[in-house]
């Protein structure tokens, strides 16, 4: 049986570990600490935890002031509320101000499940990747989450880390070393490349396995950092495999697929397909049902790979 | 002339007390700031004179009698922090920072020009002495609360001053921040509301009535002081009282006149965000001579 970890659980535990090592780590939450798991940090370091109530704009502003005074603030809420409820605060008080604020959000995408459309952030990556100087990361499992959280704490600059609600299969072993801005080849292949992030990395690996049974050799790149994007890995994949499929739990517009296609269009044009949400809002349902309804399964990825290969010159 | 009662509250070696003698004539300083504001906005051809002119006495009192800072070391960790939440009043901040020696006076003539250190709205990344990037209203008090909390965590004794416009009290975030400052019992923070009664498109009472403002702040858990925002005596007295408030934040509601000091700008909505013409600059400077 595959081991599973909830990235947000890992986030909460990692915050506590970092809090023990570095007195400048402080944490803010907007009435969601039992869900974002920042409650662990509050329990151990109550004086360094700030519960701001249901007030995300103020949370980001306080975080920026703490950062300007030398602290390393981690501000957490759901992905729909940051950047959704506080984009201008993130833009002016954090990004334009070049302040060392870490925004770590949970419950992104349709895998939120039964809470429905209002709670399923499908636009956040487009917003966050539009901000100059921001580092934007979408970890694919619990192991990568722990490392990404440590990496953003060590990085001097504004960062956004997007986590999901459910437990995810563990796809990395303990020797894995996450690096900001670096893609990771999860599986080699020559006929096409799937570039995925977050929840869909495991599905991409499953799709590659299915394709292999039919003799299709599919490379899988995990792209945890959407900004700054690993251009070299994208160009290399395009040049070597000649077809690219992107897979993400996000609107097609403005997310991973848009970013990758911007690179391929300018540097190495190849046929592409986009496994993403197609300009609709989500709805209530079980995470697996929703992934299926919106075309975000391994089967959908495999189908997209076959389509791109057909279009190769 | 100043009365003998004006003395810096804090005299730390190397702080502004050593830069400015207590004998500075604040009225003369204020007049210089006003002339600089008019001149730089006139030269730029755009900007917001009204809300800079209304805040001159507030900012002069803070920089010349209340706050400790080192112009040669803008990032000095124990400096008092001045947060300009009403970022469109950047000219009054630039004028006082020049007066204090953060950068040469000659830079004032570059306001709003390409590659200038003096951006149209305050930008912490390019101007020495500017703590926060502002211009989108309502964000400064939250930032100030963060600075105040950091000081408390670090056991530093600096104080944080946040200057808000009355118009930006329309923004919900201002009240989120107000609620949180009281909730966190932040008492190293003083907010000042430059209550000049005018916002971009009219009088605040007509756009969105903010009164009774004093009762709003009090209801949010703040100690409230109300002063004539052009009286150095009243401002100095209120800042002194505010720093003695324990266990809660303090706000000084400063009743001011938008465009103060220039007859045709006073209480004139047009000069919220319009530069004076060359002739108007000349007339204003005559009045401020």
Interface residues (C-beta under 8 A of the other chain):
Chain A: X26 X47 X48 X50 X52 X53 X55 X57 X58 X60 X61 X62 X63 X64 X65 X66 X67 X68 X69 X70 X71 X73 X88 X89 X91 X92 X93 X96 X97 X98
Chain B: X77 X81 X123 X124 X125 X131 X132 X133 X134 X135 X136 X138 X139 X140 X141 X142 X143 X144 X145 X146 X147 X148 X149 X150 X151 X153 X154 X172 X173 X176 X177 X179 X180 X183 X184
